[in-house]
């Protein structure tokens, strides 16, 4: 008699690690590991480790994972540029201070992506974890509170 395969129950990442989604996102925004909050993720400013030094979370979960962080970085920098442009416009209205606007906008366009780079990488990892739960081998099992493989109900 053939045994029926029971589909694995999908458990969201916040339940797996026992944290609220806002905490996971704030950790990512602070350039910390979204799973455990560890620091020292980056070896240099633009070079990060493959795994978290504390919980061994694998950061590049799929091929091309970091394309999403480029989108996050671009969106945040464009948003900051828009807010700066609106703020300067409202502050100096009705006189247009074009040189000030140019200096602020060009500075944000050049420095913004560089300064936000570490945060955008970790924030994207946090967003990705909220969309796709952990798979086996992506993190040290000691940091998983609820594991769909380990905590599966047994019996009929």
PyMOL commands that set and color helices and strands:
alter all, ss='L'
color gray80, all
select helices_A, chain A and resi 13-17+21-29+67-92+98-131+141-143
alter helices_A, ss='H'
color red, helices_A
select strands_A, chain A and resi 42-44+47-48
alter strands_A, ss='S'
color yellow, strands_A
deselect
rebuild
show_as cartoon
